């Protein structure tokens, strides 16, 4: 793992640390000056722990370091230039109606609980990773820069997501790493969603981080702590993050629950899990998808029309918004058939995650067509960076095998 990757992981954990601590400070009515000092201390301790605790990991560097930085600069330039044209002053509809609205409410120490009175359209059950982070900085700057802060953070996460994939893949295969970075930099849908100021890209980023940490855990068991922490961040970012986290744990149960690794996983997940549970039990109302269910929701399992609508919309989104993912899926499946190998575990895990999302629409209490049109593309967006990383990893290994055979 390159040091650049670790810096990006630290950035993500720092943001979630600010969010967790600020939410707790609101709950216990902690003085804001004390909150700022405590937050700064915790982030510093996190940095020291990551620097010392992960110091035994080999500093991966490539013989093509010049190309590494040149390609990265080009990618950063393209992403920065392209997002300029997609940026909206107040973000998309959900940004100013939900996420930034929650952040503005959380910026006020004594009135933030009024959020839970607005249950019809305000979605107070949504986790507070993004709003609490923004609320902390709104309050820090006395409500100044309330337009700039959400955009700056959303742009930073949008930029860090493909850069993390790039830094992880570069040593394995320069061509694949550069290609994926350029594909992200020219993907209008990804960039537009990224700077929409929604929580979807943040969830996608945290899930990607968890997968990458698990990929490297054999280098240092403390990466399991980070993996667990990022799964906690997923749950604290969106309700769908709980689905992704549970599926992730099930697929990596043998590693996570081994007697040598479980203590590390528990160390990383325990604090986020306690805070999320407290939030859900003490404050958050029931999720609308659950509370609005009819008396017999299981009857929807046998309505074939629902499955057809969901599948048709999935195909449309793959063809129009995620064509690169579609092509990558097809090529990878062909590779698996030619090599007579089963697909990679992470690849199957992501398909199961998509299947779980699929079932949300089977049981939805709302009009299926409306629900699909307003959210399925964003749910697919949650998995897109992780899928690109997993596919890039597999294609890099195929290239490595081919070059090794040719040398023999």
C-alpha positions as CSV (number, residue, x, y, z in Angstrom):
1,X,0.0,0.0,0.0
2,X,1.4,3.4,-1.0
3,X,1.7,6.2,1.5
4,X,-0.7,8.2,-0.8
5,X,-3.4,5.6,-0.2
6,X,-2.9,5.9,3.6
7,X,-3.2,9.6,3.4
8,X,-6.6,9.3,1.6
9,X,-7.8,6.7,4.2
10,X,-6.8,9.1,6.9
11,X,-8.7,11.9,5.3
12,X,-11.9,9.8,5.2
13,X,-11.5,8.6,8.8
14,X,-10.9,12.2,10.0
15,X,-14.1,13.4,8.4
16,X,-16.1,10.6,10.1
17,X,-14.3,11.3,13.4
18,X,-15.4,15.0,13.2
19,X,-18.9,13.9,12.5
20,X,-19.1,11.3,15.4
21,X,-17.6,13.7,17.9
22,X,-19.8,16.7,16.9
23,X,-23.0,14.6,17.1
24,X,-22.0,13.4,20.6
25,X,-21.2,16.9,21.7
26,X,-24.7,18.0,20.7
27,X,-26.2,15.1,22.7
28,X,-24.3,16.0,25.9
29,X,-24.4,19.8,25.4
30,X,-20.6,20.0,25.3
31,X,-19.1,23.5,24.9
32,X,-18.2,24.1,21.3
33,X,-14.7,25.3,22.1
34,X,-14.1,22.1,24.0
35,X,-15.5,20.1,21.1
36,X,-13.1,21.7,18.7
37,X,-10.1,21.1,20.9
38,X,-11.2,17.5,21.6
39,X,-11.7,16.9,17.8
40,X,-8.3,18.3,17.0
41,X,-6.7,16.1,19.6
42,X,-8.5,12.9,18.4
43,X,-7.5,13.6,14.8
44,X,-3.9,14.1,15.8
45,X,-4.0,10.8,17.8
46,X,-5.5,9.1,14.8
47,X,-2.7,10.4,12.6
48,X,-0.1,9.2,15.0
49,X,-1.7,5.8,15.4
50,X,-1.9,5.3,11.6
51,X,1.7,6.5,11.1
52,X,3.1,4.3,13.8
53,X,0.7,1.4,13.7
54,X,1.0,0.9,10.0
55,X,4.7,1.7,9.8
56,X,5.7,-1.9,9.1
57,X,3.8,-1.9,5.8
58,X,6.2,-1.8,2.9
59,X,6.2,1.6,1.2
60,X,5.2,0.6,-2.3
61,X,6.8,2.6,-5.0
62,X,7.0,2.0,-8.7
63,X,10.0,2.3,-11.1
64,X,7.7,4.6,-13.1
65,X,7.3,7.3,-10.4
66,X,7.6,10.1,-13.0
67,X,4.7,8.6,-14.9
68,X,2.8,8.1,-11.7
69,X,2.7,11.8,-10.8
70,X,2.3,12.9,-14.4
71,X,-0.8,10.8,-14.9
72,X,-2.2,11.8,-11.5
73,X,-1.8,15.5,-12.3
74,X,-3.6,15.0,-15.6
75,X,-6.4,13.1,-13.9
76,X,-6.8,15.8,-11.2
77,X,-6.9,18.5,-13.8
78,X,-9.6,16.8,-15.8
79,X,-11.7,16.1,-12.8
80,X,-11.4,19.6,-11.5
81,X,-12.1,21.2,-14.9
82,X,-15.1,18.9,-15.6
83,X,-16.8,19.3,-12.2
84,X,-16.8,23.1,-12.7
85,X,-19.5,22.7,-15.3
86,X,-21.7,20.4,-13.1
87,X,-21.4,22.3,-9.9
88,X,-24.6,23.9,-8.6
89,X,-24.6,26.6,-5.9
90,X,-26.8,24.7,-3.5
91,X,-26.3,21.2,-4.9
92,X,-29.1,19.0,-6.1
93,X,-32.6,18.8,-4.7
94,X,-31.8,16.4,-1.9
95,X,-28.8,18.5,-0.9
96,X,-30.8,21.6,0.0
97,X,-34.0,19.7,1.0
98,X,-32.3,17.1,3.2
99,X,-28.5,17.0,3.6
100,X,-27.6,20.7,3.8
101,X,-30.8,21.4,5.7
102,X,-29.9,18.8,8.3
103,X,-26.4,20.4,8.5
104,X,-27.8,23.8,9.1
105,X,-30.0,22.5,11.9
106,X,-27.2,20.6,13.5
107,X,-25.1,23.8,13.5
108,X,-27.4,25.2,16.3
109,X,-26.8,23.6,19.7
110,X,-30.3,24.1,21.1
111,X,-32.6,23.7,18.2
112,X,-31.1,20.6,16.3
113,X,-33.7,18.2,17.9
114,X,-36.4,20.0,15.9
115,X,-35.2,17.9,13.0
116,X,-37.1,15.0,14.4
117,X,-40.4,16.8,14.3
118,X,-40.2,17.2,10.5
119,X,-41.0,13.6,9.6
120,X,-43.0,13.8,6.4
121,X,-40.3,15.0,4.0
122,X,-37.2,15.8,6.1
123,X,-36.1,12.1,6.5
124,X,-34.8,12.6,10.1
125,X,-34.0,8.8,10.2
126,X,-31.1,9.4,7.8
127,X,-27.7,9.0,9.5
128,X,-25.7,12.1,10.3
129,X,-22.2,11.5,8.9
130,X,-22.4,14.2,6.2
131,X,-24.7,16.6,8.0
132,X,-22.8,16.5,11.3
133,X,-19.5,17.1,9.5
134,X,-20.9,20.0,7.6
135,X,-22.7,21.3,10.7
136,X,-19.4,21.3,12.6
137,X,-17.8,23.6,10.1
138,X,-20.9,25.8,9.7
139,X,-20.7,26.4,13.4
140,X,-17.0,26.8,13.4
141,X,-17.2,29.6,10.8
142,X,-20.4,31.1,12.3
143,X,-22.6,30.1,9.4
144,X,-20.2,31.7,6.9
145,X,-19.2,29.8,3.8
146,X,-22.4,27.6,4.0
147,X,-22.4,27.4,0.2
148,X,-18.7,26.7,-0.2
149,X,-18.2,24.1,2.5
150,X,-20.6,21.4,1.2
151,X,-19.3,21.9,-2.3
152,X,-15.7,21.7,-1.2
153,X,-16.2,18.5,0.8
154,X,-18.2,16.8,-2.0
155,X,-15.6,17.8,-4.6
156,X,-12.8,16.4,-2.3
157,X,-14.5,13.0,-1.9
158,X,-15.3,12.9,-5.6
159,X,-11.6,13.5,-6.3
160,X,-10.2,11.1,-3.7
161,X,-12.4,8.2,-4.8
162,X,-10.7,7.6,-8.3
163,X,-7.3,8.7,-6.9
164,X,-7.5,6.0,-4.3
165,X,-8.2,3.4,-7.0
166,X,-5.4,4.8,-9.1
167,X,-2.8,4.7,-6.3
168,X,-3.8,1.1,-5.5
169,X,-3.6,-0.2,-9.1
170,X,-0.6,1.7,-10.4
171,X,2.1,-0.6,-9.3
172,X,0.1,-3.7,-10.5
173,X,-0.6,-2.3,-14.0
174,X,0.2,1.2,-15.2
175,X,-2.1,1.0,-18.2
176,X,-5.1,-0.3,-16.2
177,X,-4.6,2.3,-13.4
178,X,-4.3,5.2,-15.9
179,X,-7.3,4.0,-17.9
180,X,-9.6,3.8,-14.9
181,X,-8.5,7.2,-13.7
182,X,-9.2,8.8,-17.1
183,X,-12.6,6.9,-17.3
184,X,-13.6,8.4,-13.9
185,X,-12.3,11.9,-15.0
186,X,-14.5,11.7,-18.1
187,X,-17.6,10.1,-16.5
188,X,-20.1,12.9,-16.5
189,X,-22.6,11.0,-14.4
190,X,-20.0,10.1,-11.7
191,X,-18.8,13.7,-11.5
192,X,-22.3,15.2,-11.5
193,X,-23.4,12.9,-8.7
194,X,-20.1,13.6,-6.8
195,X,-20.6,17.4,-6.6
196,X,-24.4,17.1,-6.1
197,X,-23.6,17.4,-2.4
198,X,-25.5,14.2,-1.6
199,X,-24.2,11.5,0.7
200,X,-24.1,8.8,-2.0
201,X,-20.6,9.4,-3.2
202,X,-19.4,9.5,0.4
203,X,-21.0,6.1,1.0
204,X,-19.3,4.8,-2.1
205,X,-16.0,6.1,-0.9
206,X,-16.2,4.5,2.5
207,X,-17.2,1.2,1.1
208,X,-14.3,1.3,-1.4
209,X,-12.0,2.1,1.6
210,X,-13.3,-1.0,3.5
211,X,-12.6,-3.3,0.6
212,X,-9.1,-1.9,0.0
213,X,-8.2,-2.3,3.7
214,X,-9.4,-5.9,3.6
215,X,-7.2,-6.5,0.5
216,X,-4.1,-5.5,2.5
217,X,-4.9,-6.9,6.0
218,X,-2.2,-9.6,5.7
219,X,0.4,-6.8,5.6
220,X,-0.8,-5.5,9.0
221,X,-3.7,-6.8,11.1
222,X,-4.4,-3.2,12.1
223,X,-5.9,-2.6,8.7
224,X,-8.8,-4.8,9.9
225,X,-9.4,-2.1,12.4
226,X,-9.6,0.5,9.6
227,X,-11.8,-1.8,7.6
228,X,-14.2,-2.2,10.4
229,X,-14.2,1.6,11.1
230,X,-15.0,2.3,7.4
231,X,-17.9,-0.2,7.6
232,X,-19.1,1.8,10.6
233,X,-18.7,5.0,8.5
234,X,-20.9,3.4,5.8
235,X,-23.7,2.8,8.4
236,X,-23.3,6.3,9.7
237,X,-23.6,7.8,6.2
238,X,-26.8,6.2,4.8
239,X,-29.2,3.6,5.8
240,X,-28.1,1.5,2.8
241,X,-24.7,1.4,4.3
242,X,-26.0,-1.1,6.9
243,X,-26.9,-3.4,4.0
244,X,-23.5,-3.1,2.5
245,X,-21.8,-3.6,5.8
246,X,-23.7,-6.8,6.7
247,X,-23.1,-8.3,3.3
248,X,-19.4,-7.4,3.6
249,X,-19.1,-9.1,7.0
250,X,-20.9,-12.2,5.7
251,X,-18.5,-12.6,2.8
252,X,-15.4,-12.1,4.9
253,X,-16.7,-13.9,8.0
254,X,-13.9,-16.5,8.0
255,X,-11.3,-13.7,8.1
256,X,-13.2,-11.4,10.5
257,X,-14.3,-13.9,13.1
258,X,-11.0,-15.9,13.3
259,X,-9.6,-15.8,16.8
260,X,-6.6,-13.7,15.7
261,X,-8.6,-11.1,13.8
262,X,-11.9,-10.6,15.6
263,X,-10.4,-8.4,18.3
264,X,-9.1,-6.0,15.6
265,X,-12.5,-5.9,13.9
266,X,-14.3,-5.3,17.2
267,X,-11.9,-2.5,18.0
268,X,-12.7,-0.7,14.8
269,X,-16.5,-1.3,14.7
270,X,-17.5,-0.9,18.4
271,X,-17.6,2.9,18.7
272,X,-19.4,3.6,15.4
273,X,-21.8,0.8,16.1
274,X,-22.7,2.1,19.6
275,X,-23.2,5.6,18.3
276,X,-25.3,4.5,15.4
277,X,-27.4,2.3,17.7
278,X,-27.9,5.1,20.2
279,X,-28.9,7.5,17.3
280,X,-31.4,5.0,16.0
281,X,-32.9,4.1,19.3
282,X,-32.9,7.5,21.0
283,X,-33.7,9.9,18.2
284,X,-34.4,8.5,14.7
285,X,-38.0,7.6,13.8
286,X,-38.8,4.5,11.8
287,X,-37.6,4.4,8.3
288,X,-40.4,5.3,5.9
289,X,-39.8,2.1,3.8
290,X,-40.6,0.1,6.9
291,X,-43.2,2.2,8.6
292,X,-45.3,2.5,5.4
293,X,-45.4,-1.2,4.6
294,X,-48.8,-2.8,4.0
295,X,-50.1,-5.5,6.2
296,X,-48.8,-8.3,4.0
297,X,-45.6,-7.0,2.2
298,X,-44.5,-10.6,1.4
299,X,-47.2,-10.8,-1.2
300,X,-45.1,-8.5,-3.3
301,X,-42.6,-11.3,-3.7
302,X,-44.9,-13.0,-6.1
303,X,-45.7,-10.0,-8.3
304,X,-43.7,-10.7,-11.5
305,X,-44.4,-7.2,-12.9
306,X,-42.2,-5.7,-10.1
307,X,-39.2,-7.7,-11.1
308,X,-39.6,-6.9,-14.8
309,X,-39.8,-3.1,-14.0
310,X,-36.7,-3.3,-11.8
311,X,-34.7,-5.3,-14.3
312,X,-35.7,-3.1,-17.2
313,X,-34.6,0.0,-15.3
314,X,-31.4,-1.7,-14.3
315,X,-30.6,-2.4,-18.0
316,X,-31.4,1.2,-19.0
317,X,-29.1,2.6,-16.2
318,X,-26.3,0.2,-17.2
319,X,-26.6,1.2,-20.9
320,X,-26.9,5.0,-20.3
321,X,-25.1,5.8,-17.1
322,X,-22.7,2.9,-16.4
323,X,-21.6,1.7,-19.9
324,X,-18.0,1.2,-18.8
325,X,-19.1,-1.0,-15.9
326,X,-21.3,-3.0,-18.2
327,X,-18.4,-3.6,-20.6
328,X,-16.1,-4.4,-17.7
329,X,-18.5,-7.0,-16.3
330,X,-18.9,-8.7,-19.7
331,X,-15.1,-8.8,-20.3
332,X,-14.5,-10.2,-16.9
333,X,-17.1,-12.9,-17.2
334,X,-15.6,-13.9,-20.5
335,X,-12.1,-14.1,-18.8
336,X,-13.6,-16.3,-16.1
337,X,-15.2,-18.6,-18.7
338,X,-11.9,-18.9,-20.8
339,X,-9.8,-19.5,-17.7
340,X,-12.5,-21.8,-16.2
341,X,-12.4,-20.0,-12.9
342,X,-15.2,-18.8,-10.6
343,X,-15.5,-15.0,-10.3
344,X,-13.5,-13.3,-7.5
345,X,-15.2,-13.2,-4.1
346,X,-15.3,-9.4,-4.0
347,X,-17.0,-9.4,-7.4
348,X,-19.7,-11.8,-6.2
349,X,-20.1,-9.7,-3.1
350,X,-20.9,-6.6,-5.1
351,X,-23.4,-8.5,-7.2
352,X,-25.1,-9.7,-4.0
353,X,-25.1,-6.0,-2.8
354,X,-26.8,-5.1,-6.0
355,X,-29.3,-7.9,-5.5
356,X,-30.1,-6.7,-2.0
357,X,-30.7,-3.2,-3.4
358,X,-32.9,-4.9,-6.1
359,X,-35.1,-6.3,-3.3
360,X,-35.7,-2.8,-1.8
361,X,-37.8,-2.1,-4.9
362,X,-39.6,-5.4,-4.6
363,X,-40.9,-4.5,-1.1
364,X,-41.2,-0.7,-1.6
365,X,-44.5,0.7,-0.3
366,X,-44.3,3.5,-3.0
367,X,-45.0,3.4,-6.7
368,X,-42.3,1.1,-8.1
369,X,-41.8,3.2,-11.3
370,X,-41.4,6.5,-9.3
371,X,-39.1,4.9,-6.8
372,X,-36.9,3.4,-9.5
373,X,-36.7,6.6,-11.4
374,X,-35.7,8.7,-8.4
375,X,-33.2,6.4,-6.8
376,X,-31.9,3.3,-8.6
377,X,-29.1,5.1,-10.4
378,X,-27.9,6.5,-7.1
379,X,-27.9,3.0,-5.5
380,X,-25.8,1.7,-8.4
381,X,-23.5,4.7,-7.9
382,X,-22.8,3.4,-4.4
383,X,-21.2,0.3,-5.9
384,X,-19.6,1.7,-9.0
385,X,-16.2,2.8,-7.5
386,X,-15.8,-0.6,-5.7
387,X,-16.7,-2.5,-8.9
388,X,-14.2,-0.5,-10.9
389,X,-11.5,-1.2,-8.3
390,X,-12.3,-5.0,-8.2
391,X,-12.4,-5.2,-12.0
392,X,-9.2,-3.2,-12.3
393,X,-7.6,-5.5,-9.8
394,X,-8.6,-8.6,-11.8
395,X,-7.6,-7.2,-15.1
396,X,-4.2,-6.2,-13.7
397,X,-3.7,-9.8,-12.4
398,X,-4.6,-11.2,-15.8
399,X,-2.0,-9.0,-17.4
400,X,0.5,-10.1,-14.9
401,X,-0.1,-13.8,-15.6
402,X,0.1,-13.2,-19.3
403,X,3.4,-11.4,-19.1
404,X,4.8,-14.1,-16.7
405,X,3.8,-16.8,-19.2
406,X,5.5,-15.0,-22.0
407,X,8.7,-14.6,-20.1
408,X,8.7,-18.4,-19.5
